[in-house]
Amino acid sequence: MAAFMGPRVTEQVHRKSERDMLPLDYQAFNRVHHGGKVRTQDVESMRHCLVEGRRQGRRMTALESLLARLDAHEKAGDH
């Protein structure tokens, strides 16, 4: 796919999307959608999986470790 979707094709796809979505500001939408919004949803999903896994009695050590590292990273202001 990387060979097919080189820079030229990628540009064409995005320019077409930008035209097709008018009057929506495609660039502004992408900044919001692919910025903090998606990250927040991903973290919420992982936290939900941790709660659900614990509820089912599963060991969730890898996810616990990952979320602890994320919490420490955010607490240190490294995000």
Residue frames relative to the residue before (quaternion, step in Angstrom):
aa qw qx qy qz dx dy dz
M 1.0000 0.0000 0.0000 0.0000 0.00 0.00 0.00
A 0.6223 0.5551 -0.3484 0.4280 3.59 1.02 -0.76
A 0.6411 0.5218 -0.3294 0.4563 3.58 1.03 -0.73
F 0.6825 0.4743 -0.2808 0.4801 3.57 1.02 -0.79
M 0.7615 0.3535 -0.1845 0.5111 3.58 0.89 -0.93
G 0.0812 0.8100 -0.5712 0.1046 3.56 0.61 1.10
P 0.7748 -0.3702 0.2424 0.4516 3.57 -1.29 -0.03
R 0.6584 0.5233 -0.3179 0.4378 3.60 0.94 -0.84
V 0.6842 0.4673 -0.2839 0.4826 3.59 0.87 -0.95
T 0.6261 0.5367 -0.3338 0.4567 3.58 0.98 -0.81
E 0.6445 0.5100 -0.3179 0.4728 3.58 0.94 -0.85
Q 0.6577 0.5171 -0.3159 0.4475 3.59 0.89 -0.90
V 0.6389 0.5275 -0.3209 0.4589 3.58 0.97 -0.87
H 0.7066 0.4613 -0.2706 0.4633 3.58 0.84 -0.95
R 0.6359 0.5123 -0.3423 0.4648 3.61 0.98 -0.71
K 0.6395 0.5117 -0.3272 0.4713 3.60 0.99 -0.80
S 0.6434 0.5154 -0.3188 0.4677 3.58 0.94 -0.88
E 0.6390 0.5362 -0.3200 0.4492 3.56 0.95 -0.88
R 0.6730 0.4779 -0.2904 0.4842 3.60 0.95 -0.87
D 0.6858 0.5095 -0.2871 0.4331 3.58 0.87 -0.98
M 0.7250 0.4545 -0.2426 0.4572 3.59 1.08 -0.66
L 0.3866 0.7177 -0.4974 0.2969 3.59 1.20 0.03
P 0.5671 -0.1266 -0.8136 -0.0201 1.67 -2.02 1.43
L 0.3747 0.7192 -0.5047 0.2961 3.62 1.21 0.16
D 0.3826 -0.6952 0.5599 0.2383 3.57 -0.99 0.86
Y 0.3125 -0.8089 0.4758 0.1472 3.56 -0.01 1.37
Q 0.6653 0.5019 -0.3078 0.4590 3.59 0.93 -0.85
A 0.6522 0.4985 -0.3141 0.4770 3.59 0.95 -0.84
F 0.6222 0.5409 -0.3343 0.4566 3.57 1.00 -0.83
N 0.6802 0.4911 -0.2923 0.4590 3.60 0.85 -0.92
R 0.6167 0.5400 -0.3541 0.4503 3.60 1.02 -0.72
V 0.6873 0.4549 -0.2795 0.4926 3.60 0.96 -0.83
H 0.7097 0.4917 -0.2726 0.4244 3.55 0.73 -1.10
H 0.7825 0.3171 -0.1626 0.5107 3.57 0.87 -0.92
G 0.5485 0.5803 -0.4056 0.4447 3.56 1.26 0.23
G 0.8685 -0.0582 0.0650 0.4879 3.52 -0.86 -0.99
K 0.5803 0.6200 -0.3797 0.3670 3.60 1.05 -0.67
V 0.7087 0.4468 -0.2662 0.4767 3.58 0.75 -1.02
R 0.6221 0.5337 -0.3417 0.4598 3.59 1.00 -0.79
T 0.6520 0.5164 -0.3107 0.4601 3.57 0.90 -0.93
Q 0.6582 0.5045 -0.3074 0.4667 3.58 0.93 -0.88
D 0.6471 0.5227 -0.3217 0.4523 3.60 0.96 -0.82
V 0.6718 0.4851 -0.3020 0.4714 3.59 0.90 -0.90
E 0.6308 0.5213 -0.3328 0.4685 3.60 0.97 -0.80
S 0.6425 0.5254 -0.3165 0.4593 3.58 0.98 -0.82
M 0.6585 0.4955 -0.3126 0.4723 3.59 0.95 -0.83
R 0.6447 0.5095 -0.3252 0.4679 3.61 0.97 -0.80
H 0.6284 0.5219 -0.3279 0.4747 3.58 1.03 -0.78
C 0.6473 0.5171 -0.3160 0.4624 3.61 0.95 -0.86
L 0.6304 0.5315 -0.3322 0.4581 3.58 1.02 -0.76
V 0.6611 0.4979 -0.3006 0.4740 3.58 0.89 -0.93
E 0.6860 0.4885 -0.2844 0.4582 3.56 0.86 -0.96
G 0.6426 0.5218 -0.3190 0.4615 3.59 0.99 -0.80
R 0.6471 0.5019 -0.3138 0.4805 3.57 0.97 -0.85
R 0.6256 0.5482 -0.3326 0.4444 3.58 0.98 -0.85
Q 0.7097 0.4354 -0.2441 0.4972 3.57 1.08 -0.74
G 0.5329 -0.6621 0.3861 0.3585 3.57 1.29 0.08
R 0.4518 0.6930 -0.4501 0.3363 3.58 1.18 0.39
R 0.4628 -0.6230 0.5440 0.3190 3.53 -1.21 0.55
M 0.0737 -0.8135 0.5769 -0.0069 3.56 -0.74 1.03
T 0.1366 0.8616 -0.4827 0.0775 3.57 1.10 0.72
A 0.6621 0.5019 -0.3253 0.4516 3.61 0.90 -0.80
L 0.6817 0.4687 -0.2923 0.4797 3.58 0.92 -0.87
E 0.6052 0.5429 -0.3509 0.4646 3.59 1.05 -0.72
S 0.6609 0.5098 -0.2959 0.4645 3.57 0.93 -0.92
L 0.6560 0.5164 -0.3099 0.4549 3.56 0.90 -0.91
L 0.6977 0.4627 -0.2786 0.4706 3.58 0.86 -0.93
A 0.6069 0.5353 -0.3545 0.4685 3.61 1.08 -0.61
R 0.6462 0.5039 -0.3143 0.4794 3.58 1.00 -0.81
L 0.6336 0.5221 -0.3257 0.4690 3.58 1.01 -0.79
D 0.6527 0.5136 -0.3133 0.4604 3.59 0.92 -0.91
A 0.6601 0.4999 -0.3057 0.4700 3.60 0.94 -0.86
H 0.6314 0.5376 -0.3151 0.4615 3.55 1.03 -0.84
E 0.6895 0.4686 -0.2759 0.4784 3.59 0.90 -0.92
K 0.6354 0.5345 -0.3267 0.4515 3.58 1.01 -0.80
A 0.6779 0.4800 -0.2786 0.4821 3.57 1.09 -0.75
G 0.4707 -0.6975 0.4260 0.3322 3.57 1.29 -0.17
D 0.4409 0.7204 -0.4306 0.3181 3.57 1.20 0.50
H 0.5559 0.6323 -0.3970 0.3655 3.61 1.13 0.28
